[in-house]
Amino acid sequence: MRQVKAVILAAGLGKRMRSALPKVLHPLCGAPMIDWAVRTAADAGSGTPYVVIGRGADEVRAHLGDRALFLEQTEQLGTGHAVMTAREVLSDYPGHVYVLAGDTPLLRGETLRALYQKARDTGADAVALTAAFDDPTGYGRIVRDETGAFQSIVEDKDASPDQKTIKEINASIYCFSAPRLLEALDQITNDNAQGEYYLTDTLAIIKGGGGLIETLCLSDPEEIMGVNDRVQLSAAARIMRRRINESHMREGVTIIDPESTYIDAGVGIGQDTVVYPGNYLEGATTIGASCVLYPGNRIVDSAIGDRVSVQSSVIEDSRVGEGAAIGPAAHLRPKSRIGANVRIGNFVETKKAEIGEGTKVSHLTYVGDAIIGEHTNIGCGVVFVNYDGEKKHLTEVGSHSFVGCNVNLVAPVKVADNTYIAAGSTITDEVEEGDLAIARARQVNKQGWVARRKQNKGENT
């Protein structure tokens, strides 16, 4: 398909969001709303889109970077005024241009492509996207003549009582012939109830000048849902989650309750993985094949290998090898690298830790700034003491070793392969291969001490 240009309107004030954050930067299923519009335009063949920015311009510009070209609308005087900012960049362009909104995240690229194709097939100077609503309140109405041909668009606030009964509404998404759009922009006025320059007026102007206007009616009106407040943001997110979850299920993933499973758009999941309710899979996360994600996990920006089970745990910016078992109630903090067939059990926390294949860290243990070899056992209540009050230090534990319960490993320290550390020890020196390390005071029982203490307390009262 020949490339077309796109202009995305993202300069609105967004007052109803009641937020310091620009409206188009509010996230929806793992990406700000403006990202969805940019992706849709790209999917429809537009190349790098032009984004009209206003409120929060610096933030939107910083977020999108080189994914967009920017046009600034210093005053918000309506949609027509917003598109006027593209006059210069479209002045010598003979092709077609999409116009869409940055707060309509559910729009699909295939719908834009259909607009373009209709413009090409019919020779139309503009094609407007429409939909039929039982309750069209708040939307501009599509006014047609006695033959059913497009006549004009009238905004809800300017509509007569008869026009308000019209069910077909304007979706505010268009494909224009760029030269005809620019000609019409020079003729629009702000003579309306809002005192704004309406982009919709360009269609009547084009038609009045002998141009052809066509419409394309959506079969799925959810696509044109705009987001003006947080209630609508939640409704749009629910629809997008359904789309995402259905896509995974069609690719061979079992999602037991899609309504209570939250998967961001960028997440990948392998075949035959089972996802229980209450899972949150976020960011650049990948889940392997034949995994089981039991209820209550949050996995962010992490790579999970094949045949991994995770129960009621948090995993952030980490890597988990195939066949590993995580949880319940484990926390893998950033830069944890968990090897194949490792067991990370109840109430275990890791941070910047590399744990070798087959090693077990089963319960109530903190492993921070550590390297642990293969097939080593870390007992209950072990603490890798990595912080001296100023700096973090590394602890290294070798392969085929055994660290008993309630051991403190005070970094920096090295424990070699094939070693044992007795329960209750505090290790501050290197443990060499084949050694048993015991670092605790010998037990002393003082007979009669309790009675003497009671007697002394009585004498002092």
C-alpha positions as CSV (number, residue, x, y, z in Angstrom):
1,M,0.0,0.0,0.0
2,R,1.3,3.5,-0.8
3,Q,2.3,5.4,2.2
4,V,0.1,8.2,3.5
5,K,0.7,10.8,6.2
6,A,-1.1,11.1,9.5
7,V,-1.9,14.0,11.8
8,I,-2.7,13.0,15.4
9,L,-4.5,15.6,17.5
10,A,-3.0,15.6,21.0
11,A,-3.1,19.2,22.2
12,G,-6.3,19.1,24.3
13,L,-6.4,20.4,27.9
14,G,-7.9,17.2,29.3
15,K,-9.5,19.0,32.2
16,R,-11.8,16.2,33.0
17,M,-8.9,13.9,33.8
18,R,-8.2,16.1,36.8
19,S,-4.5,15.4,36.5
20,A,-1.1,17.1,36.2
21,L,-0.2,14.5,33.6
22,P,-1.2,15.4,30.0
23,K,-4.3,13.4,29.0
24,V,-2.6,11.5,26.1
25,L,0.1,10.3,28.5
26,H,-2.2,8.4,30.8
27,P,-1.4,4.7,30.5
28,L,-3.7,2.1,29.1
29,C,-2.7,-1.6,29.2
30,G,1.0,-0.8,29.5
31,A,1.3,2.2,27.1
32,P,0.2,5.8,27.2
33,M,-2.8,6.5,25.0
34,I,-0.7,8.5,22.5
35,D,1.3,5.4,21.8
36,W,-1.8,3.5,20.7
37,A,-2.6,6.3,18.2
38,V,1.0,6.3,16.9
39,R,1.0,2.5,16.5
40,T,-2.4,2.6,14.7
41,A,-1.1,5.2,12.3
42,A,2.0,3.2,11.6
43,D,0.0,0.1,11.1
44,A,-2.1,1.9,8.5
45,G,1.0,2.8,6.5
46,S,1.5,6.5,7.6
47,G,5.2,6.4,8.4
48,T,6.3,8.8,11.1
49,P,3.1,10.7,12.1
50,Y,2.7,14.4,12.9
51,V,1.5,14.9,16.4
52,V,-0.2,18.2,17.3
53,I,0.8,19.1,20.9
54,G,-0.3,21.8,23.3
55,R,-0.8,21.3,27.0
56,G,2.2,19.3,28.3
57,A,4.0,19.7,25.0
58,D,7.4,19.1,26.5
59,E,6.3,15.9,28.2
60,V,4.7,14.5,25.1
61,R,7.7,15.4,23.0
62,A,10.1,13.8,25.4
63,H,8.0,10.6,25.6
64,L,7.6,10.1,21.9
65,G,11.1,11.2,20.9
66,D,11.9,10.3,17.3
67,R,8.7,8.2,16.9
68,A,6.8,11.4,15.9
69,L,7.2,14.8,14.2
70,F,5.7,17.6,16.2
71,L,3.3,20.5,15.5
72,E,2.6,22.9,18.3
73,Q,-0.9,24.5,18.8
74,T,-0.3,27.3,21.2
75,E,-4.0,28.2,21.6
76,Q,-6.7,25.5,21.7
77,L,-9.3,27.0,19.3
78,G,-10.8,23.7,18.0
79,T,-10.0,20.7,15.9
80,G,-9.9,22.7,12.7
81,H,-7.4,25.1,14.3
82,A,-5.3,22.1,15.4
83,V,-5.1,20.8,11.9
84,M,-4.1,24.2,10.6
85,T,-0.8,23.7,12.3
86,A,0.0,21.1,9.6
87,R,-0.5,23.6,6.7
88,E,3.2,24.0,6.1
89,V,4.2,20.3,6.2
90,L,1.3,19.4,3.9
91,S,1.6,22.3,1.5
92,D,3.5,20.5,-1.2
93,Y,2.1,17.0,-0.5
94,P,-0.3,15.7,-3.1
95,G,-1.4,12.5,-1.4
96,H,-3.8,11.5,1.4
97,V,-3.6,12.3,5.1
98,Y,-5.3,10.6,8.1
99,V,-6.6,12.8,10.8
100,L,-7.2,11.1,14.1
101,A,-7.2,11.8,17.9
102,G,-4.6,10.9,20.4
103,D,-7.3,10.0,23.0
104,T,-9.0,7.3,20.9
105,P,-6.8,4.4,21.7
106,L,-9.1,1.6,20.6
107,L,-8.9,2.5,16.9
108,R,-7.4,-0.3,14.7
109,G,-5.0,0.2,11.9
110,E,-7.2,-1.9,9.6
111,T,-9.9,0.6,10.0
112,L,-7.7,3.5,8.9
113,R,-6.5,1.4,5.9
114,A,-10.2,0.8,5.0
115,L,-10.7,4.6,5.0
116,Y,-7.8,5.1,2.7
117,Q,-8.9,2.3,0.4
118,K,-12.3,3.8,0.1
119,A,-10.8,7.1,-0.8
120,R,-8.7,5.5,-3.5
121,D,-11.6,3.3,-4.9
122,T,-14.2,6.1,-5.1
123,G,-11.9,9.1,-5.8
124,A,-13.4,10.8,-2.8
125,D,-11.7,14.0,-1.5
126,A,-12.5,12.9,2.1
127,V,-13.8,9.8,3.8
128,A,-15.3,10.2,7.3
129,L,-15.6,7.4,9.8
130,T,-19.1,7.0,11.3
131,A,-21.0,4.7,13.6
132,A,-24.6,4.2,14.6
133,F,-25.4,4.8,18.3
134,D,-28.7,4.2,20.0
135,D,-27.9,7.2,22.2
136,P,-25.8,9.6,20.1
137,T,-25.9,12.4,22.8
138,G,-22.7,14.4,22.7
139,Y,-21.6,13.4,19.2
140,G,-21.7,15.3,16.0
141,R,-24.5,14.0,13.6
142,I,-24.1,12.9,10.0
143,V,-26.6,14.9,8.0
144,R,-27.6,13.3,4.6
145,D,-29.7,14.6,1.8
146,E,-32.9,13.0,0.4
147,T,-30.8,10.5,-1.7
148,G,-28.8,9.4,1.3
149,A,-25.6,11.2,0.2
150,F,-23.4,13.0,2.8
151,Q,-24.5,16.6,3.3
152,S,-22.7,17.9,6.4
153,I,-21.8,17.2,10.0
154,V,-23.5,19.2,12.8
155,E,-22.1,19.2,16.3
156,D,-24.3,18.2,19.1
157,K,-24.4,21.6,20.7
158,D,-25.4,23.2,17.3
159,A,-27.9,20.6,16.3
160,S,-31.6,21.3,15.9
161,P,-34.2,19.1,17.6
162,D,-34.7,17.1,14.4
163,Q,-31.0,16.7,13.9
164,K,-30.5,15.4,17.4
165,T,-32.7,12.4,16.5
166,I,-30.1,11.2,14.0
167,K,-28.4,8.0,15.1
168,E,-25.4,8.1,12.8
169,I,-22.5,10.0,14.4
170,N,-19.2,11.3,13.4
171,A,-16.2,9.4,14.8
172,S,-13.9,12.4,14.2
173,I,-11.5,10.2,12.2
174,Y,-10.9,11.0,8.5
175,C,-8.9,10.3,5.4
176,F,-8.5,13.5,3.3
177,S,-7.0,14.5,0.0
178,A,-4.3,16.8,1.5
179,P,-4.7,19.6,-1.2
180,R,-8.5,19.7,-0.7
181,L,-8.1,19.7,3.0
182,L,-5.8,22.7,2.9
183,E,-8.2,24.6,0.6
184,A,-11.1,24.0,3.0
185,L,-9.1,25.0,6.1
186,D,-8.6,28.4,4.5
187,Q,-12.4,28.9,4.4
188,I,-13.6,27.7,7.8
189,T,-14.8,30.1,10.5
190,N,-15.6,30.0,14.2
191,D,-19.2,31.1,13.8
192,N,-20.8,28.4,16.1
193,A,-21.9,27.9,19.7
194,Q,-18.3,27.1,20.9
195,G,-16.6,29.9,19.0
196,E,-14.2,27.3,17.6
197,Y,-12.8,26.2,14.2
198,Y,-14.4,22.9,13.6
199,L,-12.6,20.4,11.3
200,T,-16.0,19.0,10.5
201,D,-16.8,22.2,8.5
202,T,-14.2,21.3,6.0
203,L,-16.3,18.4,4.7
204,A,-19.3,20.7,3.9
205,I,-16.9,23.2,2.3
206,I,-15.3,20.5,0.1
207,K,-18.7,19.2,-0.9
208,G,-19.9,22.7,-1.7
209,G,-16.9,23.2,-3.9
210,G,-17.9,20.2,-6.0
211,G,-15.8,17.6,-4.1
212,L,-16.9,14.1,-3.2
213,I,-17.4,13.1,0.4
214,E,-17.8,9.5,1.4
215,T,-18.4,7.8,4.7
216,L,-17.4,4.4,6.2
217,C,-19.7,3.1,8.9
218,L,-18.0,1.0,11.6
219,S,-19.4,-2.4,12.5
220,D,-17.7,-2.2,15.9
221,P,-18.4,1.2,17.5
222,E,-16.1,0.4,20.4
223,E,-13.2,1.4,18.2
224,I,-14.1,5.1,18.4
225,M,-14.5,5.4,22.1
226,G,-12.8,8.6,23.2
227,V,-11.3,9.0,26.6
228,N,-12.1,12.3,28.4
229,D,-12.0,11.2,32.0
230,R,-10.8,8.3,34.2
231,V,-14.1,6.5,34.0
232,Q,-13.8,6.3,30.2
233,L,-10.1,5.4,30.6
234,S,-11.2,2.4,32.7
235,A,-13.8,1.4,30.2
236,A,-11.3,1.6,27.3
237,A,-8.8,-0.4,29.3
238,R,-11.3,-3.2,29.9
239,I,-12.0,-3.5,26.1
240,M,-8.3,-3.5,25.3
241,R,-7.6,-6.1,28.0
242,R,-10.2,-8.3,26.4
243,R,-8.6,-7.9,23.0
244,I,-5.1,-8.7,24.4
245,N,-6.3,-11.8,26.3
246,E,-8.3,-13.1,23.4
247,S,-5.3,-12.8,21.2
248,H,-3.2,-14.9,23.6
249,M,-5.9,-17.5,24.0
250,R,-6.1,-17.9,20.2
251,E,-2.4,-18.5,20.2
252,G,-2.6,-21.4,22.6
253,V,-2.5,-19.9,26.1
254,T,-5.1,-20.9,28.7
255,I,-6.4,-17.9,30.6
256,I,-8.8,-19.3,33.2
257,D,-10.6,-16.0,33.9
258,P,-9.8,-13.3,31.4
259,E,-11.9,-10.7,33.3
260,S,-9.4,-10.9,36.2
261,T,-6.2,-11.2,34.2
262,Y,-4.2,-8.1,33.4
263,I,-1.7,-8.4,30.5
264,D,0.1,-5.5,28.9
265,A,0.2,-5.2,25.2
266,G,3.9,-5.9,24.9
267,V,3.9,-9.2,26.8
268,G,4.6,-12.5,25.0
269,I,3.4,-15.9,26.3
270,G,4.3,-19.3,25.0
271,Q,1.9,-22.1,24.0
272,D,0.3,-24.3,26.7
273,T,1.0,-21.9,29.5
274,V,-1.8,-21.6,32.0
275,V,-2.6,-18.3,33.6
276,Y,-4.8,-18.2,36.7
277,P,-6.8,-15.2,37.9
278,G,-5.2,-12.3,39.5
279,N,-2.0,-12.2,37.4
280,Y,-0.5,-8.9,36.3
281,L,2.0,-9.3,33.4
282,E,3.5,-5.9,32.7
283,G,6.0,-4.2,30.4
284,A,8.5,-6.1,28.3
285,T,7.7,-9.4,29.9
286,T,8.0,-12.8,28.1
287,I,6.6,-16.0,29.5
288,G,7.8,-19.3,28.1
289,A,5.8,-22.4,27.0
290,S,4.1,-24.8,29.4
291,C,4.4,-22.5,32.4
292,V,1.8,-22.3,35.2
293,L,1.2,-18.8,36.7
294,Y,-0.9,-19.5,39.8
295,P,-3.1,-16.7,41.3
296,G,-1.7,-13.4,42.5
297,N,1.6,-12.8,40.6
298,R,3.0,-9.5,39.3
299,I,5.7,-10.0,36.7
300,V,7.3,-6.8,35.2
301,D,9.9,-6.5,32.5
302,S,11.1,-10.1,33.0
303,A,11.9,-13.2,31.0
304,I,10.5,-16.4,32.3
305,G,11.7,-19.7,30.7
306,D,9.7,-22.8,29.7
307,R,8.0,-25.0,32.3
308,V,8.3,-22.5,35.1
309,S,5.7,-22.3,37.9
310,V,5.2,-19.0,39.8
311,Q,2.9,-18.7,42.9
312,S,1.8,-15.4,44.5
313,S,5.1,-13.7,43.8
314,V,6.6,-10.5,42.5
315,I,9.2,-10.6,39.7
316,E,10.8,-7.4,38.5
317,D,13.4,-6.9,35.7
318,S,14.7,-10.5,36.2
319,R,15.4,-13.7,34.3
320,V,14.1,-17.1,35.3
321,G,15.5,-20.3,33.7
322,E,13.4,-23.2,32.5
323,G,11.9,-25.6,35.0
324,A,12.3,-23.2,37.9
325,A,9.7,-23.0,40.7
326,I,9.1,-19.5,42.3
327,G,7.1,-18.8,45.4
328,P,4.7,-18.7,47.1
329,A,5.4,-15.1,48.3
330,A,8.8,-14.7,46.7
331,H,10.2,-11.4,45.6
332,L,12.7,-11.3,42.7
333,R,14.0,-7.7,42.6
334,P,15.8,-6.2,39.7
335,K,18.8,-8.0,38.1
336,S,18.0,-11.4,39.6
337,R,19.2,-14.2,37.3
338,I,17.7,-17.5,38.3
339,G,19.0,-20.7,36.7
340,A,17.3,-23.7,35.3
341,N,15.4,-25.9,37.8
342,V,16.1,-23.6,40.7
343,R,13.7,-23.5,43.7
344,I,13.0,-20.0,45.1
345,G,10.5,-20.6,47.9
346,N,8.3,-19.0,50.6
347,F,9.2,-15.5,51.6
348,V,12.6,-15.4,49.7
349,E,13.9,-12.1,48.4
350,T,16.6,-11.8,45.8
351,K,18.3,-8.7,44.4
352,K,21.1,-8.5,41.9
353,A,21.7,-12.2,42.4
354,E,22.9,-15.0,40.1
355,I,21.7,-18.4,41.2
356,G,23.0,-21.5,39.4
357,E,21.1,-24.5,38.1
358,G,19.4,-26.8,40.5
359,T,20.1,-24.6,43.6
360,K,17.4,-24.4,46.3
361,V,16.6,-21.3,48.3
362,S,13.5,-22.5,49.9
363,H,12.3,-20.1,52.6
364,L,12.7,-16.9,54.7
365,T,16.0,-15.9,53.1
366,Y,17.5,-12.7,51.6
367,V,20.0,-13.1,48.7
368,G,21.3,-9.7,47.7
369,D,24.4,-8.9,45.6
370,A,25.3,-12.6,45.3
371,I,26.6,-15.3,43.0
372,I,25.6,-18.8,44.0
373,G,26.8,-21.9,42.1
374,E,24.9,-25.0,41.0
375,H,23.1,-27.6,43.2
376,T,23.7,-25.7,46.4
377,N,21.3,-25.6,49.3
378,I,20.6,-22.3,51.1
379,G,18.8,-23.0,54.4
380,C,16.0,-21.2,56.1
381,G,16.6,-17.7,57.5
382,V,19.9,-17.1,55.7
383,V,20.9,-13.5,55.2
384,F,23.4,-12.3,52.6
385,V,24.6,-9.2,54.5
386,N,25.5,-7.0,51.6
387,Y,25.4,-3.5,53.0
388,D,28.0,-1.9,55.3
389,G,26.1,1.3,55.7
390,E,27.8,3.0,52.7
391,K,28.3,0.5,50.0
392,K,26.9,-2.8,48.7
393,H,29.3,-5.8,48.6
394,L,29.3,-9.2,46.8
395,T,29.0,-12.6,48.3
396,E,30.0,-15.7,46.3
397,V,28.9,-19.2,47.2
398,G,30.2,-22.1,45.2
399,S,28.5,-25.2,43.8
400,H,27.4,-28.3,45.6
401,S,27.6,-26.5,49.0
402,F,25.3,-26.4,52.0
403,V,24.5,-23.3,54.0
404,G,22.6,-24.1,57.2
405,C,19.7,-22.2,58.8
406,N,20.1,-18.8,60.2
407,V,23.5,-18.1,58.7
408,N,24.7,-14.6,58.1
409,L,27.2,-14.2,55.2
410,V,28.8,-10.8,55.7
411,A,30.0,-9.4,52.4
412,P,32.5,-9.3,50.9
413,V,33.1,-13.0,51.4
414,K,33.7,-16.1,49.4
415,V,32.5,-19.6,50.1
416,A,34.1,-22.3,47.8
417,D,32.6,-25.4,46.2
418,N,31.8,-28.5,48.2
419,T,31.6,-26.7,51.6
420,Y,29.3,-26.8,54.6
421,I,28.4,-23.9,56.9
422,A,26.9,-24.8,60.3
423,A,23.5,-23.4,61.3
424,G,23.6,-20.2,63.2
425,S,27.1,-19.1,61.9
426,T,28.1,-15.6,61.0
427,I,30.7,-15.9,58.2
428,T,33.1,-13.1,57.7
429,D,36.1,-15.0,56.3
430,E,36.6,-17.1,53.2
431,V,35.6,-20.7,53.4
432,E,37.8,-23.0,51.4
433,E,36.7,-26.0,49.4
434,G,35.9,-29.1,51.4
435,D,35.7,-27.2,54.7
436,L,33.0,-27.1,57.4
437,A,32.7,-23.6,58.8
438,I,31.4,-23.0,62.3
439,A,31.2,-19.4,63.5
440,R,29.2,-19.3,66.7
441,A,30.0,-19.1,70.4
442,R,30.0,-22.4,72.4
443,Q,26.8,-22.8,74.4
444,V,27.1,-22.2,78.1
445,N,24.3,-23.1,80.7
446,K,24.6,-21.2,84.0
447,Q,22.9,-23.3,86.6
448,G,20.6,-21.5,89.1
449,W,20.9,-18.2,87.3
450,V,17.1,-17.6,87.1
451,A,16.6,-18.1,90.9
452,R,19.5,-15.8,91.7
453,R,18.1,-13.2,89.4
454,K,14.7,-13.3,91.1
455,Q,16.3,-13.1,94.5
456,N,18.3,-10.1,93.6
457,K,15.2,-8.3,92.2
458,G,13.4,-9.0,95.5
459,E,16.2,-7.4,97.5
460,N,16.2,-4.3,95.4
461,T,12.4,-3.6,95.7
